[in-house]
Amino acid sequence: MIAGDPGKPGEDAVTAASLNRDVAIEEFTRPELRGGAVLIRMELAPGTRLGWVASVGDKSLAYQQEVLLHPSMAQRIVGVDRSGPIPVVAVEVSAR
């Protein structure tokens, strides 16, 4: 999920992600959109800038284990696994 200024795609945007795979599947792939769901598995390099939302956000949503990746982080697709019911895109995240 990406958040930011829709007039500037990718600029000053954060990437929101759950550290809990089950939550990601149950809450963020339904209802299924046209074309189907996809999961993104991120490998975070040391020094990756992120915010831990669970510590400051709505306590009733802390179970989502949400993190926000800083917009300056580079994301590179390194693989795709289509062996399961939901494709998984492997992404490396690092400082630019």
C-alpha positions as CSV (number, residue, x, y, z in Angstrom):
1,M,0.0,0.0,0.0
2,I,1.4,3.5,-0.9
3,A,0.4,6.7,0.7
4,G,1.3,10.2,-0.5
5,D,0.3,13.0,-2.8
6,P,-1.6,11.5,-5.7
7,G,-0.4,14.3,-7.9
8,K,3.2,13.2,-7.5
9,P,3.4,9.4,-7.7
10,G,6.2,8.0,-5.6
11,E,7.4,11.4,-4.5
12,D,7.1,12.0,-0.7
13,A,5.2,8.8,-0.4
14,V,5.6,6.2,2.3
15,T,5.1,2.4,1.9
16,A,2.9,0.9,4.5
17,A,3.4,-2.8,5.3
18,S,2.4,-5.4,7.9
19,L,5.1,-7.6,9.5
20,N,2.4,-10.2,10.0
21,R,1.8,-12.3,6.8
22,D,-1.6,-13.6,8.1
23,V,-2.9,-10.1,8.7
24,A,-1.6,-9.0,5.2
25,I,-3.5,-11.9,3.6
26,E,-6.7,-11.7,5.7
27,E,-7.1,-7.9,5.7
28,F,-5.4,-6.5,2.6
29,T,-6.2,-9.0,-0.1
30,R,-10.0,-9.0,0.4
31,P,-12.1,-8.2,-1.4
32,E,-10.0,-9.4,-4.2
33,L,-9.4,-6.8,-6.9
34,R,-9.6,-7.5,-10.6
35,G,-6.4,-9.3,-11.5
36,G,-6.1,-10.9,-8.1
37,A,-4.0,-10.2,-5.0
38,V,-0.3,-10.2,-4.6
39,L,2.0,-10.2,-1.5
40,I,5.2,-8.3,-1.4
41,R,7.9,-9.9,0.8
42,M,10.4,-7.2,1.7
43,E,14.0,-7.8,2.8
44,L,15.2,-4.7,4.7
45,A,18.9,-3.8,4.6
46,P,20.6,-2.6,7.8
47,G,19.9,1.1,8.1
48,T,16.5,1.0,6.4
49,R,14.5,4.0,7.7
50,L,11.0,3.1,8.9
51,G,8.4,4.0,11.5
52,W,6.8,1.4,13.8
53,V,3.1,2.5,13.8
54,A,2.0,0.0,16.4
55,S,3.8,1.9,19.1
56,V,2.0,5.2,18.3
57,G,-1.1,4.4,16.4
58,D,-4.6,3.2,17.3
59,K,-4.1,0.5,20.0
60,S,-6.9,-1.6,18.6
61,L,-4.9,-1.9,15.3
62,A,-1.6,-2.7,16.9
63,Y,-2.0,-6.4,16.0
64,Q,-1.5,-5.4,12.4
65,Q,2.2,-4.8,13.1
66,E,2.3,-2.0,10.6
67,V,5.5,-0.2,9.6
68,L,6.0,2.8,7.3
69,L,9.0,2.8,5.0
70,H,10.6,6.3,4.5
71,P,10.2,7.6,1.0
72,S,13.9,7.8,0.5
73,M,14.3,4.0,0.6
74,A,15.0,2.3,-2.7
75,Q,13.0,-0.8,-3.6
76,R,14.2,-3.4,-6.1
77,I,12.3,-6.4,-7.2
78,V,14.5,-9.5,-7.0
79,G,12.0,-12.3,-7.7
80,V,8.5,-13.6,-8.0
81,D,7.1,-16.8,-6.5
82,R,3.9,-18.1,-8.2
83,S,3.9,-21.5,-6.5
84,G,1.1,-20.7,-4.0
85,P,-2.5,-19.3,-4.3
86,I,-1.2,-15.7,-4.0
87,P,1.9,-14.6,-5.9
88,V,4.7,-13.3,-3.8
89,V,7.0,-10.6,-5.1
90,A,10.4,-10.5,-3.4
91,V,11.7,-6.9,-2.9
92,E,15.0,-5.7,-1.4
93,V,14.7,-2.4,0.4
94,S,17.8,-0.2,1.1
95,A,18.9,3.4,1.4
96,R,19.5,5.1,-2.0
